[in-house]
Amino acid sequence: MSFGRPAHAYPNGDRHVLIPAAGLAARLHDLTALLTAPGPVDRTRYEAAVIGLLRDHVPGVVSVSVTRGSGRSPVTAVSTDRLADRADRLQYETAEGPCLHAMTAGEPVVLDLAAGVGEQRWPRFRHRLAGEPTVGGVLSLPLCEGTAASLNVYLGVPGPDHDAVAAAAAAARLALTAVATRARADQLTEALASSRTIGAAIGVLMARRCCTQDVAFRELREASQNANRKLRDVADDVVATGELPVPGRSAAR
C-alpha cells in the first residue's frame, strides 16, 4: 500500500511554495491568538490547522499526526492525511515506534530510516515501514497536555534540515499545548455551569415538593434516565418550569 498523496493535494501544483520560518511562527501565533475568542473551541479543527501548517510550510515534512492514549490503546486523534494514519497504525500494530516511545518516555525521539544497520530500535516497525520510499524518518515529540500524547512528524527523502524541522515542530508543539489548555478550560467552564444548573434545579424541587436534597437529586436523576437526556438538560427544564419534564413533552420556555 502506498503512503503517497495525489497531486491534487497541493492546490498550487507545488507544495514547496513555502513561507519562511518566521512566517510559519507568525501564522501559528495568529492561530493561537484566536483561542482567546469567546465561546467553546473546536479542538480538532484547531489541531488540524496547526499540523497542516507544519506539513505544508516546512521543507522535508511529508505528513503529521497527533497520537493520544485512549485507555490501553493509542489512537490517532488528528492527522494531515492517510500517510500519517497508516504510519501511526503500523506503530500501534507492532506495539513499538517513535510515537509510542515519546508518549511513554516523555522525551523527543528521531528515527532515521536511512541509518541502516546503525539503527537497531523498533525493528518490527522499521521493517513494515521500509517499503514506503517517500518516508525517510520520523520525529516524535511528547505533548504537555495532562495525558499521554505525541506529535508525530514524518520526514521525506532525501532527509531534511533536522534543526529546521525540530524548531518548527517545537513551535507547533507549543501551539498544540495552547489548544489543549483552552479545551480543558472550556471543559471546566461547562462542568461548573452544569453543576450550578443542577444545584439550582435541586433547590427548585426541594422547595416545590418539600423534600430533602437527596430525594430531589434522585428524582432529577431518574427523570434524566427515563427520558434518556443529559442531567444538565433536564435541570434546565426544571429551572425554567419549576417541574420535572414529562416524557414526550417539551418544556415551556
Disulfide bonds with the S-S distance in Angstrom:
none
